[in-house]
Amino acid sequence: MAYTHLLTRREGAVDHVTLNRPDLRNAFNEAMVGELSDWAISRHADLTVRAAVLRGAGPVFSAGGDLSWMARTVEYTREQNLVDADALARMYSLLDTLAFPLIGCVHGAALGGATGLAAVCDIVIAARDAVFGFTEVRLGIVPAIISPYVVAKIGPSAARELFLTGARFSAERAREIGLVHTIVEPEGLDDEVRRVVDGLLACGPQAVAATKGLIRRVAAGPSAEAAALAAEVLADARVSTEGQEGLRAFLEKRRAAWREDADVDRRRR
């Protein structure tokens, strides 16, 4: 599908998605939100995707909300604002629940809702000079839609400080609180993305999908229900075709079938 505000390309089993409004610092508007949602919906049904990389065109990842979009919402009724907020919430939920890993590649600035995008990524690689910030309160609004994902990622203590002050913070600080996983020099972003993707392609795709689902369901904390769920997930994985192949390959000291597929995919890239 052709998009207006996104660039998409496929490399083997890996999708690359680029926010493409560089003249406006890749700021969100209703159209970009809709396009990201459409992309995510299409990939929820695509079992051939093993990973996706999300980045921004131009000098920044994304400056957050588009000013003209914000200006329109000032004139919205409460009901119109609810419709608008529901669409935004749906986008984050769709990205968060993708069955494959979503890798965030962040450079320049990631502010407001764009920091929320980093929070729904499974793995975040940031340039050393990247800047983050939950800047909503400085506009008199609330980081409500992104809050479930951000608090789950960085914890309530860091969220209290950063949500309430709206302060910008460095990539180093983002790594300290768990929002970012790896920091590299700006010129090393592509190499680090390739390294992470290669590692993911070495893993069983069904196991990765099951693990993502398990993490979401047990994140609330230990419970008898969570323990039972974990046992069921492991048992299902062990008797699955992929689990049988992986265990037998390990015992037979050979490469699993999906790793052979990953090698073919890597050569194509």
Backbone hydrogen bonds, N-H to C=O, Kabsch-Sander energy under -0.5 kcal/mol:
donor,donor_aa,acceptor,acceptor_aa,energy
7,L,18,T,-2.3
9,R,16,H,-1.9
11,E,14,V,-3.1
12,G,10,R,-0.5
14,V,11,E,-2.1
15,D,51,A,-2.4
16,H,9,R,-2.8
17,V,53,V,-3.2
18,T,7,L,-2.8
19,L,55,R,-2.8
20,N,5,H,-3.0
24,L,21,R,-2.1
25,R,22,P,-1.5
26,N,21,R,-2.8
27,A,24,L,-1.5
28,F,64,G,-3.4
33,V,29,N,-2.4
34,G,30,E,-2.4
35,E,31,A,-2.4
36,L,32,M,-2.7
37,S,33,V,-2.0
38,D,34,G,-2.4
39,W,35,E,-2.7
40,A,36,L,-2.4
41,I,37,S,-2.6
42,S,38,D,-2.3
43,R,39,W,-1.7
44,H,40,A,-1.7
45,A,41,I,-0.9
46,D,43,R,-0.8
47,L,45,A,-0.8
49,V,46,D,-1.0
50,R,13,A,-3.4
51,A,13,A,-1.2
52,A,101,P,-2.1
53,V,15,D,-2.5
54,L,103,I,-3.3
55,R,17,V,-2.2
57,A,19,L,-2.7
60,V,57,A,-0.6
61,F,107,H,-1.8
61,F,109,A,-0.8
62,S,109,A,-2.5
63,A,25,R,-2.1
66,D,28,F,-2.6
70,M,66,D,-2.5
71,A,67,L,-2.4
72,R,68,S,-1.7
73,T,69,W,-2.0
74,V,70,M,-1.3
75,E,71,A,-0.6
75,E,72,R,-1.2
76,Y,73,T,-0.9
81,N,77,T,-2.4
82,L,78,R,-2.1
83,V,79,E,-1.9
84,D,80,Q,-2.2
85,A,81,N,-2.9
86,D,82,L,-2.5
87,A,83,V,-1.8
88,L,84,D,-1.7
89,A,85,A,-2.8
90,R,86,D,-2.4
91,M,87,A,-1.7
92,Y,88,L,-1.9
93,S,89,A,-2.2
94,L,90,R,-2.6
95,L,91,M,-2.2
96,D,92,Y,-2.6
97,T,93,S,-1.7
98,L,95,L,-1.1
103,I,52,A,-3.3
103,I,101,P,-0.5
104,G,102,L,-0.5
104,G,123,I,-3.0
105,C,54,L,-2.9
105,C,103,I,-0.5
106,V,104,G,-0.6
106,V,125,I,-2.8
110,A,131,V,-2.6
111,L,62,S,-1.8
112,G,133,G,-3.1
114,A,111,L,-2.4
115,T,112,G,-1.1
116,G,112,G,-1.2
117,L,113,G,-1.5
118,A,114,A,-1.6
119,A,115,T,-1.5
120,V,116,G,-1.3
121,C,117,L,-0.7
121,C,118,A,-0.8
122,D,102,L,-1.7
123,I,102,L,-1.6
125,I,104,G,-3.3
126,A,182,T,-2.8
127,A,106,V,-2.7
128,R,184,V,-2.1
130,A,127,A,-2.2
131,V,108,G,-2.6
132,F,169,F,-3.0
133,G,110,A,-1.0
134,F,167,A,-0.6
135,T,133,G,-1.2
138,R,135,T,-1.1
139,L,136,E,-2.3
140,G,137,V,-1.3
141,I,136,E,-1.9
144,A,142,V,-2.2
147,S,143,P,-0.8
147,S,144,A,-0.5
149,Y,146,I,-0.6
150,V,146,I,-2.5
151,V,147,S,-2.7
152,A,148,P,-1.3
153,K,149,Y,-1.3
154,I,150,V,-3.2
155,G,151,V,-2.0
158,A,154,I,-0.5
159,A,155,G,-1.8
160,R,156,P,-2.4
161,E,157,S,-1.7
162,L,158,A,-2.7
163,F,159,A,-3.0
164,L,159,A,-0.6
164,L,160,R,-1.5
165,T,161,E,-1.5
166,G,162,L,-1.4
169,F,132,F,-2.9
171,A,130,A,-0.9
174,A,170,S,-2.3
175,R,171,A,-2.2
176,E,172,E,-2.1
177,I,173,R,-1.7
178,G,175,R,-0.9
179,L,174,A,-2.0
180,V,174,A,-1.5
181,H,124,V,-2.4
182,T,124,V,-1.8
184,V,126,A,-2.2
188,G,185,E,-2.5
189,L,186,P,-1.3
192,E,188,G,-2.1
193,V,189,L,-2.5
194,R,190,D,-2.3
195,R,191,D,-2.1
196,V,192,E,-2.4
197,V,193,V,-2.8
198,D,194,R,-2.6
199,G,195,R,-1.8
200,L,196,V,-2.2
201,L,197,V,-2.5
202,A,198,D,-0.7
202,A,199,G,-0.5
203,C,200,L,-1.8
208,V,204,G,-2.5
209,A,205,P,-2.2
210,A,206,Q,-2.5
211,T,207,A,-2.4
212,K,208,V,-2.4
213,G,209,A,-2.0
214,L,210,A,-2.3
215,I,211,T,-2.6
216,R,212,K,-1.8
217,R,213,G,-1.7
218,V,214,L,-2.0
219,A,215,I,-1.1
221,G,218,V,-2.1
227,A,223,S,-2.4
228,A,224,A,-2.3
229,L,225,E,-2.4
230,A,226,A,-2.6
231,A,227,A,-2.0
232,E,228,A,-2.1
233,V,229,L,-2.7
234,L,230,A,-2.3
235,A,231,A,-2.5
236,D,232,E,-2.7
237,A,233,V,-2.3
238,R,234,L,-2.4
239,V,235,A,-1.6
240,S,236,D,-0.8
240,S,237,A,-0.5
244,Q,240,S,-2.7
245,E,241,T,-2.2
246,G,242,E,-2.8
247,L,243,G,-2.5
248,R,244,Q,-2.4
249,A,245,E,-2.5
250,F,246,G,-2.0
251,L,247,L,-2.4
252,E,248,R,-2.5
253,K,250,F,-1.0
254,R,249,A,-2.7
259,R,256,A,-0.9
260,E,256,A,-1.4
261,D,257,A,-1.9
262,A,258,W,-2.1
263,D,259,R,-2.0
264,V,260,E,-1.8
265,D,261,D,-2.4
266,R,262,A,-2.6
267,R,263,D,-2.1
268,R,264,V,-1.7
269,R,265,D,-1.5
